[in-house]
Amino acid sequence: MNNQNKITLALVFFSAFCVGMEVLRMHLSDTISFRFLVWNLILAWVPYILAQLFAVHDLRRQAISAMGILALWILFLPNGPYIITDLLHLRQRVMIPFWYDVLLVSSYAWLGLLLSLLSVRQIHHKLKDHFAPRKLWIALPVLFLSAGYGIYLGRFLRWNSWDVFFRPIYLLRRSLMELVHPFSHPQPLQVTVIIGLLLTLSYAVFYLSHHQNADYESQ
């Protein structure tokens, strides 16, 4: 089993742990208050799976299909870190200890972020053979800012990734209105920048720590 398969297996076990926590909560409280976390986790897996598909493509011989997968990956990437915003649902409840709900939502949020960062690393690694490192590091903050805006659309406007296909004109018109007049719409700008910076810094630490470990192993 190669290292990537080991990572995927660990993520599967992590997912099972999260779902198990949710099942236990449903059993103890006799409610389904946080059932949406399971669906959000499924969506968080989509960019990770797409990144694996992209990684096995020959970018010269299979350029069209590879670019299609890459476009879908960019579209679904916000679904992972989006789970962080589910912390907004936390409040004291009668049947379940507050600390349990904090750990439950935090576990899903951490797993969603991990899936996203790992998928970005996979795409980054694949593209290093075709683009200069400086260009990729310039593109990454733009990618994370776009993910931040996608999270804003999902959390506050309640849109989904597939609305790009079903409501493209309205989505484009609304987005352009906010981009052209950013200071008249401060919330999307604030959410986009803060989450974009959070993801950029998280990935920088994630990427550097991975390469530091690789350097240690080669010594």
N, C-alpha and C positions, 0 to 999 in steps of 0.2 A: 504494500500500500504506500503510494507516494505521499508527500507532505500535504498536497492540496486535498487529497481524499481524507486524510486525517483531520484536517481543519473542518471539512464539510461534515464529517462524522461527529466531531465535537459540537458543531453548530446544531446538528440534529438532536443530540442529547440535551443541549441547552434549551432548544425549542420544546422538547418533551417536558423538561423541568418547568418551564413557564406555563405550558398548557396544564400540567399537573397541578400547579399552584392555583390556576383558575378553576379547575374542576373541584378541587378541595374547597375553594371559596364558595362555589355554587352549592356544594353539598352542605356546608356549615350554615350558610345564610339563607338557603332556599330561594335565592334570587339569581338573576343573570345580569347583574348591573354592569359587569366588565367584560361581557361576551365580545364586545367590539375589538378587544385586544387581540383575540385569536385571528380575526379577519385582518387586522392591521399587520399582524406578524406574517400572515400568508403573503400579503402585498410586499412586505419588506424582503421576502425571499426572492421575489421576481427579479430585481436588478442583480442579485448575487448569481442566480441561475443564468441570466442573460450574459453576465460577465464571463462565466465558464464557457458558454457557447461561442462568445466572441474570441476567447483565447485560443480555441482550436481551429479558427479560420486562418486560411492563408490570405493575407490582406492584398496580395498582388493578384492571385488567381480567383479569389472569391470576394472581390471588393464590394460588389453591389449588396450581396447578402450580409456581409460584415457591417457595412454602413447602416443597413436597415436595423440590424441588431443593436448597433451603437445608438441609433436614434431612439429606439425603444428603451434602451438602458437609461439614457438621459431623462426620458419622460418619466420612468418609474423610480428613479433614484431617490426623490424626496420621500418616498413611502417609508424608508428605513428610519431616518432621523425624525420623521413626523411623529413617531410614537413618543418622543420626548415631550411633546406638547400635551400628551394625554395625562401628564401630571396635573393638569388643570382640573381634572375630574376628582382629585383627592379631597375628601372631607371626612369628618368624623361620622361614623355610622354605628348604629346600635349593635348589630349582630356580629360585626367583624372588628377586631382591634385595628386601630389606625396604623400601627406599625406594620401590620400584615399587608394592608393595601399599599403602603409606601414601598415595601419590598416587592410586591407583585408588579406594580406599574414600573418601578425602576428596573426590574429584571427584563421586562419587555423592551423598555427604552434602551437599555444597554445592549441587548441583543440586536435590536434594530439598527443601532449605530454601528455595531460590529459588522453586521452584514453589509452595510453601506461602505464602510471603510475598506473592508476586504475586497469588495467588488471594484472600488476605485483603484486599489492597488493592483488588482488583476488587469484592469484596462490599461493603467499606467505602464505596467511592466510590458504589456504587449506592444504598446505604441512607442516605447523607447527605441525599438529597432528601426523605426520609420521616421521619427521626428527628433529634432534637437531637444535635449533636456530643458534648456531655457524656455523654449516655446511651450513645452508641456507644463512647466511650473507657472507660466503666465496664464495658461488656459485653466488650470485647476481652480484658482480663486473665482474665475468667471463661472465655472461649473458649479461651485458651491454656492455662489450668490444666486444662481438660477434655481438651485435646489431650495435655498431659503425662500425665494419668491413662491416656488411651488408649495412649500409648507404653509406659507401665508394663505394661498388660494384654498388649500385644503382645510385648514383650521378655521379661518374666519369667514370665508365665502362658501365653504362646504362643497367645493368642487372636487372631482376625482380625476385621476390621470387620463381616463378614457374620454373625458369631456373634450379633449383636444380633437377627437374624431367625431363626436356627436354635436358639439356646440363650438366649432372652431371660430366662427365669425364673431360671436358674442364674446368669447374668451379673448380674442385678439383686440377687439374694440375696447373692452374693459381694461386690459393690460396696458394698451397704448395710452389711454386716458390717465392712468396712474403714473406711467413712466414720463409722459410729457409734462405733467404737473405734479411732481413728487412731493413738493412742500404743501400742496393743498390736500394731499392724502398721506399724512405722516406715518400712519400705522404700517402700511405695506413696506415703506422705506425702512422703518426701524426694524421690523421683523426680518426683512431680507438681509440687511447688513449685519445684524447681531448673529443670526443663525449662520449666515455665510462665513463670518469670521470664526465662529465656534467650530464649524466643520473644517475650515482651512487649517486652523491651529491644531485641531485634533488629528487631522490627517498628517500634518507635518511631523508631529510627535510620533504617530503610528509608523510612518514611513522611515524616519530616522532610527527608531528603536529596532525596526526589522533589519535594517542594513547594518546597524551596530552588532546585532547578534550574528549576522552573516559573516562579518569581519572576524569576530571572535572564533567562529567555527573554522574559518580558513587558516587561522594561525596555528 
